[in-house]
Amino acid sequence: MKKDFTTGIIQTGFSKKDAYNALQMPVYANAAFEFETAEQMADAFQGRSAEHTYSRITNPTVDYFEQRVRQITGGMSVTALNSGMAAITNVIIELAYAGANIVTSSHLFGNTWSLLNTTLAPFGLETRFCDLTNPEEVAANVDENTCAIFLEIVTNPHLEVADLKALSAVAKSKNVPLVADTTIIPFIDFHAKELGVDIEIVSSTKYISGGATSIGGLVIDYGTFNWKHSKKLADAAKQFGPMAFTAKMRKEIHRNLGAYMSPQTAQLQTLGLETVELRFRQASNSAKELAKRMKSLSGIKQVYHIGLEDHPFYAISKEQFGEYTGAMFTFALESQAACFEFLNKLKLIRRATNLFDNRTLIIHPASTIYGTFTQDQRDAMDIDDRLIRISIGLESVNDLFADIEQALV
């Protein structure tokens, strides 16, 4: 019997019976694990058994978190890492090589843009920026050295939404994997695999952590790409078939980069999963209601919310994400000076970074997330210094609206 989302999470069993019949997975806060024999130890280290050896590689608490995510997403495998950026980095390093290129949008989160353009470019990875809402332009940028098409399903803070099925069709026709950062919309009503995503990346810091309790990231492999077409993974595909990406991730990449999730974080995020559906639906509804009300306020030049009918990506957002289109939106004031004056007058809403905390958070992206970028770089990325980003928490919409209203005076 297929279980509903939250039921499926709560009813996910342990891979081994707990010694004390605990209902919650205990935190295995140790580094190493003992073996009864040298033969058992050799089998574990050489991958002939699934026993844990060292918590930088696998850990029972983290494994259970991964198991829960796999259960509810239908992923072939899940790897939990210590941040969303770690998840993005691990995936790109696994797929890329000197002379390779990655096709993406210039409308990327600041650190992702910097990773590609500043950190990895000296190693020989070319980044090709194009309009991901134009499949023909994407196809024209893909060649025999393209290691992936990469996107954010809702760009932050631009709120651009590409057609995933159209991009998947391009990716399949060119034999390259479609890799998507899906952080802005959690895997509740949105199903990445059904829309053609091969590798899904999630910052579990956001909705999943249970109110910004911890930093984490997830890599979900749906087993849908034929890795014989990847120059980097072709040899692994001969040995592991559809599991080639996961095998290299688990046996080499995340081990060598040392970015595996800690058991303490996994325990917090395992608990966060149990309430993510409730929190997401409330915050998403509140965001839409607040955005509607803010349209009537003088001083606000424009409100951008992908769940409102006047947004240019409303139709594709509703098709891909359903009625719940997330708890983040943006709005524009007259100038950067007006933005700062407004932010300084807020009394309830918190001036802080991060998304999808239980508290409502607000930030001026141009001066913070993109504050160290040059003006030319910000212009190339279409970062507007009149724009404010808000992430809605669990507070009353009436209280949030009142705070915004008084700050505009």
N, C-alpha and C positions, 0 to 999 in steps of 0.2 A: 504494500500500500504506500503510495507517494504521500509524504508528510508535507505540511505547510512549512514555510521558511523557518520560523522560530521553533516549531516543534522538532524539525529536523536537527536544528542546532542542539537543543537541550537533550535530545534523545541519542545523540552520538555517543556510542560506548567507548570505553578504553580498549586499547589493543591488548592489554594484559590486566588481569584482575588485580585490583589494589589490595594490598595486604590488610588494610583496616576498613575496607569497604567504603572509602570516602566517596561522597557524591560529586565533589569537585576534584579535578586532577591536582594532586599535590605539586608543589614547586620543588623540582629536583635541582637544588642550587649548588651542585657539585661540578667539578671539572672533569673527573675521570671515573671510569666504571671498572670494577674488578671482574676477572674471569676465573673460573675454576680450573681451567687447563690452558696450556700453551696453544693447543690445537684450536680451542674455541676462540682464543684471542686472535690467532692467525686468520681464522675464518671471518671474523668480524672486520678486521682491518683490510682484508682483501675482498670484501663484498660478498662473500659466500653465505653470510647470515645477516640478519637485520638488527643484531644486537648493537647497543650504543657503546662507543669507545671513548669519546672525548666531546665535551659540550660545545666546542667550536665547530664540530661537524654535525652531530645530532644530539638531541636531548629529549627525554621522555615528555617533559612538559611542553616543549616547542612542537614535538611531533604530534601531540594531541591537538594543539591549536591548528596545525596544518591539516590534520585529519578532519576537523570540523569544517574548515573552509572547503576542502575537497568534497565533503559530503554535500554541501549546499550549493556549490557552483557546478558540480559535474566535471571538475578539472581532472585530468589524468594524473597530475601531480601538483603539489604546492610546496614552495620553498619560502620560509619566513626569514626575513633579514632585519637588520637593526635600524633601518629607516627606508622611507620611500626613495630617497636619492640612492641609497645602497642598492635597492632593487633595480632601479633604472641602470645604474652603473654596471652591475653584474650582467644584466641582459645584453647591454651594448658591447661590453668587452667579450662576452661569449660569441657574439655574432660577427663582430668587426675584425678587420685585419688591415695591415698597411696596404693602401691602394684601394680600399673599399670605400663606398659612399653610403650614406643613409639619407633617405628622402623624408623630409618633414616640413613643418610650418615654421615661419618666423615668429608665430604667435605662441611661444612656449613660455612656461614658467621660467623665471630668471635663472635659477641654478641649473636647470636642464639645458637651457641655451648655453650657459657658461661651460658646462661639462663638455658639450659637443664642440664648441668653438674655441675654447681656451685650453681645456685639460687634455682632450683626446686628439685634437687636430695635429699637435706636434708628433703624434705617433703614426700619422699617415691616414687618418680617417677624414674623408671629405663630407661635409654636410651640405645637402642641396635643399635650399628653401624654396617652397612653392606654395601655391594656393591649394590646400587640401580639399577645399569645397569644389574644386574643378578637376574631376577625374582625368580629363584629357591632358591637363598640364602635369598631373602626377605621373601618368603613363609616359609622357615625353621625357621625364627626368630619370626614369628607371632604366638601367642598363645592366650588362653582365656582371658588373662589380657592385651592384646595389645589394647590401646585406639585409636591409629591412626598410619597410615603410613604417614610420613611427608617428603617433599622434596622441594628443590629449583629447578625450571624447567631448569635453567641454573646456575650452581654453581659459586660462586663468591669468589675467582678469578680463580677457577680450569677450568671453562668452560666445565663441565661434563653435559651431557644431557641424562636423563633416558627416556625410552619408557613409556609414560604415559598410553597408552592403556594396555600395559602388566602389569604395576603396578596396574591399575584399576581392571584388571581381578583377580589378586592376592587378592586385597582388598575385592572385591565382594565375592570371594570364601571363604574368612575368616570372612566375616561380620564385617569388620572394615572400617572406613571412610578414604578416600584418601584426604589428606590436602596438598595443594601446595602453596608455595610462588612463585608468577609469576612475580615479580617486573621487572625482566630483559627484558621481552617481554610484552608490553602492550596489552590489549584486543581489538586490532583493527582487525588483520587477525587471531590472535590466539584466539581460543574459548575453554576455560578450560572444560566447561561442556561436550562438544562433545568428549573430550578425556578421560572422566571418572573422572574428579576431582569433589569431593563433596563440599569441602570448599576451596575457593580461598582467598589468602592473598596477598595484594598489599601494598607496600610502595608508597603512592601517592605523597611523597616528590619528587620522581624521575620524570618520564615523565609527570605526570598529573599536577604537581604544576605550570607548565608554566615557567620553567626556574629557579627552585630552589627558589621560592618565599616563601615557607612555608613548615612546617613539618606535615605529616599526614599519616594515614594508613586506609586501607579498609578491611573489612571481607565480603565476598560474599557467601551466602548460596544458593546453587542451588536446594535444596529440593529433592535431589536424593538419600539420604541415609535413610534407615529404622532405626530410632533411638531406636527401641525396642531392638536392638542388642547391644546397648551401656550400660554398667553397670552404667555409670554416668547419662544417660538421659532416661533410660527405663521408669521410672515413668512419666517423662514429655511427653514421646511419647504416653502414654495412654491418656493423656489429649489433647495434641496438634498435634499428628500425625507427618506429615512431617515438621511441623513448630516447633518441639521440640527444636532444636538447637537455632533457632532465638528467640523463646520465652524465653529461659533461658538466652541468651545473653542480650536481651533487658530488661528483668524484673529483672535480678539479677547481672550477671557477670560485664558488663561494668558500671552499676550503682555503684556497690560496689568498683570497682577498680578506678573509677573516671578518666577514660582516654578518655572521649568523646571529639570529635573534637570541637574546638572553632568556633564560627560563622565567625570570621575574616578570619581564615584559609579556611573555607568552601567556602567563597566568592571568594578568590583568586584561589582556585582549581576548582571551577565551571567555572571560566573564562579560566583557563588552559586547561580544557577539550575541549574547543572550537577550540583550535589550536593543540592539541596533535597529531592528525593524520599527519598534515603537518610537524611538528617538528620531529616526529619520523621517518618518511620516509626519510627526508633529512639527518638527523643524521645517520641513519642506512646505507644509500647509501654511505655517506662520510666515515664511519668507514670501510666498505668493500674496498672502493677504496684506502684509506690510508694504510690499512693492506697489500694490494697487492703491493703497491709501496715500502713499508718498507722491503719487502723480498729481495730487491736488495741491501740494504745498508750493507756495511761492518761494523762490530762491533755488529750487531744484530745477535744473535745465532739462534733464532727461533721466528716466529710470530704465535700466536694462535688466530684464528678467526673461529667461528663455521659456518660462511657462506662461507668459502673457502674450496675447494674440498679436500685439503690435511689434513683437520682436522678430527680426528677419529669419531666425532659425526656429521659430515656434513649431512649425509643421513637422520638421524632421526631428525635433526634440520630443514631441508628443509621440511620434511613431516609434522612436527608439527607446524612450525612457518611460512612456506612459504618463499617468496623471501627476506623478511625483517627480518634479524636475530639479530637486536639490535645494539646499538651504543657503546658497550663495547668490548674491546679485550685486550689481554695481549701479551707481548713479553719478551724475555730473553736476558740479556747481559752476559758478561763473569763472573761477580762477583757482590757482593753487593757493593763493592767499586766503580765498574764501573757504577752501577746504580745510586749511589749518585752523582758521577761526572757528569753524563749525566743530571740528574734532575737539578743540580745547574746551568747548562749552558743554560737551556731553557729560552727563552725571551717572547714568546707568550703564550705558554701553561701554565696553572696555576697549581702550586703545591698545591693541595687541595683534601680533601676527598669529598664524595658524587658522585652521578652518574646522568647523563642526564640533567645537567645544560645546558643553552644556550652557555656557555663557555666550552671549552675543558679542562678537569681536569686530572691530572696524580698523581699517588701515588705508593709508594713502600710498598706493603701489609705486608711483613714479619716484617718490622720495625715500622709499624704504627697500622694497624687494628689488627695485631697479635703480636704487639711489647711487650705486657705484658704477653704473654704466655711463658711457659718454652720451651726450645729447644725440649724436649721429646714430649710436646703437639703439637708443630709445625710439628715435624716429623710425628706424628700420623695422622695429618691433611693434610700431603703432601704440606706444605707451603714452597715454594722454595725461598730462599733469593736472587736469581738472576732474579726474575720475577718482571715486572712492569705492572701495570694496567692503562689503559687509557680509558677515557669516552669522546666520541667525541661530540662536540657542533655544533654550526651553522656556524662556521667560514669556510673560503675557504679551501679546501683540499690542494691547492697549498701552501698556507701560513703555514698550519700545517706541511706539509712535509718539507718545507724549514727550519722551526724551529727545527724539529727533526734531519735533515741532519746536520745543523750547530752545534748542541749539541753533535753529535757523533765524531766530529773532535778533 
